[in-house]
Amino acid sequence: MENIMDHGPILVGGVSRCGKTLICALLSSHPNIAISTKGSNLWKYFYRRYGDLSQHENFERCLGAMLRYTHVLNLKPDPDRIRKEFWQGEPTYTRLFALLNIHYARQLGKPRWGAQSGFLECYADQIFAAYPTARMLHMIRDPRDRYAEAITKWPQDGEKVGEGTATWLYSVGLAKRNRKRYPNRYKIVRYETLVSQLPKTMRDICAFLGEDYTHRMLVMENAPDFQDAGDNGPDGKNGRGNISTAFIGRYRRVMSKREIAFMQAYARRGMIAYGYKLEPIELSTGDRLLFHFMDQPVNLVRLIGWLIKKAFQLGFPAQMGCNPSPEKLKTAGLTL
């Protein structure tokens, strides 16, 4: 059997609503690349959840759970083939994930597989250890627009600006750490750069991946199932396969001034580092009092609480790029 670890898989990470689906749609139109966004979250839900897979009962429990998971079923797996090939090599989670995705790629007649998932960047060390020729793309978006998109799409989740700020800080902290640790295998891509400089950005990404650039990616010619996902125009009316800059700056229509002020105060350093300009904010006397005595302390607790919870789940990276100590608001462009 061919060595499934030698295909140079492409892993796409980043927080929700940062452009992961869009970049996968573009890459999946490449004749050599197969990435299913519908087959995501393997690492989040299955990695090391079922014990040592060298024990048959653990493997069967894991595989059984995966075969009941909708995102795995979207890959149209062949359980008998997976069982047969799994025991022909090292019985690990990373190899099981690779088998599922490489089988999907073969169904499409493509030699290179990939996967995407929220916070996949948390597993960079394990990924590069398991797949030495892997490449990772880390999508980053203006935290204000990312938060605005999240609360618009999933209002029932009740995400507040404290959690939204923490989510972004955690991801960019991992981006900084991983890029430093794996400089030739890890690439950070800004959503805004992708949609505003599409051909150039895709040429750069293809060069990073070691693939020839093809303009067919820009219209998602080889991936009709992704064309609607690639439509990021206002209210989904931009047209199939079209890429729009319309959502850049959308936060101004969604977020309150006090929410913007909080996010800029605590994500300031990272925003500046990635080229996101701070918005000058003027608050009325009443709003300033509400911000100082209600918004700031409540959302700071949410921010720190989210980071502590994530620390217990996955562990803090070496450099978070986050200082939870209150900063002077004037440094965030807030007029007092």
N, C-alpha and C positions, 0 to 999 in steps of 0.2 A: 504493500500500500504506500502511496506517496506520502511524504512528510508534510502534514498539514500545518506545521509551524513555519514553513519556509515561503509562504505566499505573501508575506508583507502585508498583514491586515491593516485596515484603516479604522481607527477608533475615533469617534466624535463625541466630545463632552461639552459641558457647560450647563448653566442653570436653565430652568424652564423659560420659554419665550425669548430665547437669545439667538435663534436662527439655526438651530441644529437640524430641524426638518428641512429647511431651505437648502443648506449646504449638502445634505444627503440627497436631496432631489437632483441637484446639479451634478454631483459626483456619480449618481446612479445612471445618468445618461451617458457616461463614458463607456465605451464598448468593453473595457476590461474590468469594470468595477461593479459589484453588487452590494448595496447596502439597503437593508429593510428597516425603515423606522418603525414598522409595525412589529418587528421582532426584537424590540429593545428591552432593557431593564433586566437582562439575565444576571448581571453582577449584583444589582441591587436586591433582587429577590431570592437568588439561589446560591450565590457564592458562599461556600463553607457553611451552609445552613443544614446540611444533612450528614455531617461527619465525614469520615474517611471513605472516599469513593472506591478504594481498592477492596472494600467489603461489599459483596454483591447486594446485600440487603439495603445498604445505604445508597448504592447506585440506583437500584430499582425504585426506592422511595423518591429520590431526587428526579429521576427521569419521569416517573409517574406524575409528580407534581408539575413538572414542566409541560407535560403533554395535556395537562388540564388548564394551562395558562394560555389565554387567547393570543397573546403576542407571539408565543412559540408556535401555536397552531397556524399562525399566518405564514410561517416559514415552510409549511407543508412537510413536516419531518416524516421520515420513514423509520419507525421505532426499531424494526428488525435490523435495518442497516446500521443504525446508530449502535445498537447492542453489539453487533458483530465487529464493527470497526473500533469501538471503544476499547475492547479487551485486547486489541492487537497492538496497543501502545501504552503509554503511561496513564494510569487511571486517575486523572485529575479534573478538577472543575474547568480549568482553562482549556483543556483538551476537549472536554464535552461541549463547551461553548463554541469552540472552533469547528467541531464536527457539524453542529447544527447550521452554522453560517456558511461553511464551505459547501455543504450539500445544497443549500439554497442557491448559492452562486452557480453551482454546476447545473441546476435546473434552468437557469437563465443563460447558460453557455458562456459564463464569464470566469476568468481565472483568478480573480482577486476578490476577497470578501471583506466586509466591513460591518461595523455595528455602531449604534449611537445610544446614548442613555444620559439622563440627567445626572450630574455629578460623577460621571465616569472618570473624571480627573482624580477622584479620590483613590482610584486603584492603579495609578500610573506605575508604581513600583512593581506590583504583581503582573501587570500587563506586559511591561518590557522584559521582565524576567522570563515570562512564559513564551512571549513572541519576540525574539530578538530583532527581527526585521520589521516590526510594527512601526507605524507612524500614527501620531495622535494630533488631531485638530481640536483646539479649544476655542469655542465660540464665546465672545464677550460682547455685551451690549450695554449701552448707557443704562445705569441702574434705575434711572427715573422712568425711561420708556419700558424697560423690562417689567418693572413693578406695575406700571399703568396697564400693560397688556395682561399681566397675571390677574389683577383684580377685576379687569373687564371680562376676561374669559371664564374665570372661576370665582365669581362673587360669593358663592356658597362656601368656599374654603375659609373665608374670613381672614385672609392674610392682611396684616397691618404693616405700616411702614417700618416699624422696628424689625420685624422678621424679614421684610423685603430687603432692608439694608444689610442685615446679617448674612442673608443668602448670597448676596452679591460679593460682600467682603470675603466670605469663605472661599468662594470660587476663584476670585482674583488672587487671593493668597496662595491657593494651590497652583494657579497659572504661573505665578512668579517662581515658586519653588520648583515646579516640574520643568519649566523652561531652563532654569539654571542647571538642574540635574541632568537633563537629557537635551542639550542644545541642538543636536542634529536630528532628533526624532520627534520633537514637540514643537508645534507651531500654533501661535495665538492669532486668531482671525477676528477682527472687529466686524460686527454685523453692519455697521454704518459704512465701512470701507467696502464690504462685499456688495451691498446694494447700490452704492454710488459709483464704484469703479469695478464693475462686474468682470469685463474681459481681462483686465490687468490682474485682478485678484485671483481669478481662476487660473490664469497662466502661472502665477506665483505658486499657487497651491499644487498644480500639476507638477511643476518643477520640484517642489518639496517631496511629492509622492513618487517621483521618478516615472511619471507617465507623460505621454505626449498630449499636448493640449488639442482639443477639438471644439470648434464653435458650436457643435451640436449640443453640448452641455448647456449652453445659455438658453436654449428653448426646450430643454429636457426631451429631446427628440427620441431618445432610446428608453425613456422611462415614463410612458403615458400615465401610469398609476400615480406618478408624483406631480403631474402638471397642475392639478388643483392645489396641492400642498405648496407649490411654488408661487401661487397667486397671493401676493402679500399687499395688494392694493386696498384702498379704503373700502370697508364693508364687503370685501371679496368680489369687487366689481372691476378689478384691474385687467381681467382677461386671463385665459389659460396660459400658463408658462411665462407670464410677464413678471418682471421684477420692478418694484416701485420703492422710492424713497419716502413715500407718503407717511409712513409711521414714525419717521425720525422727528422727535420733538412733540409726539402726541401727548406726552405727559402733561403738557401745559393745559390740555383740555380735560384731563382726567384727575390729576392730583391737586390738592389744595395747596395754598402757599405755605401753610404750616408743615405739611408733609414734605414738600420740596425742601424747606429750610432744614428739617431734621435730617433728611437723607444727605444733603450736601454737607452738613456739619460733620457727620460721622463717616461718610465715604469720600470726603474731600481729597485725601491723599491719593487714593486709588483712581478717582475720577480724573484728576489732573494728570496722573501718570499715563493714563490711556487716552488722553486728549479730549476729555469731556468738559466743556466749559461750564463754570458755575453760573447759575442764574441769579442776577441781583434781585433780592426779595425785599419788599417793603410791607411791613405789617402795621395794622392799626394798633392803637394802644391796647384795646381789648384783646386782640389776637396775640400781641406780644406777651400779655399776662397769661393767657391760656397756654401759649407755647412754653413759657418758662416754668409754669407751675403745674401743668397737666401733661401736655404733649411730650416734652423732653424727658421727664422722669419716667413716665409710663412706657414710652417706646424704647428708652434706654434699657429698662428692665427686660423688655421683650427681646431686644437685640442680644443682650448678654445671655439671657435664658436660652435663646436659640443656639448660640455658639456653644454653651455648656452641654446642651442636649446632643449636638452634633459631635462634640468631643467624646462623649460617652459612646456614641454609635461607631464613630470611625477614627477618632483621634485627631488632635490638632496637627496641621502641618507645621514644619519648622518655622516658617514665616507666614503669619496670617495677613500681614499688611493692614492690621486693624488695631487701633488703640482705643479701647472702650472708655477711656477717661474723657470727660466733657471738654470740648474745645470752645474757645471763645467764638461766638457765633459770627462776629464780624469777619473772621477769616473765611467764612463760607459765603461772604457777599451779602449777609443780612444787615439791612439798615435798621439800627436800633433807635 
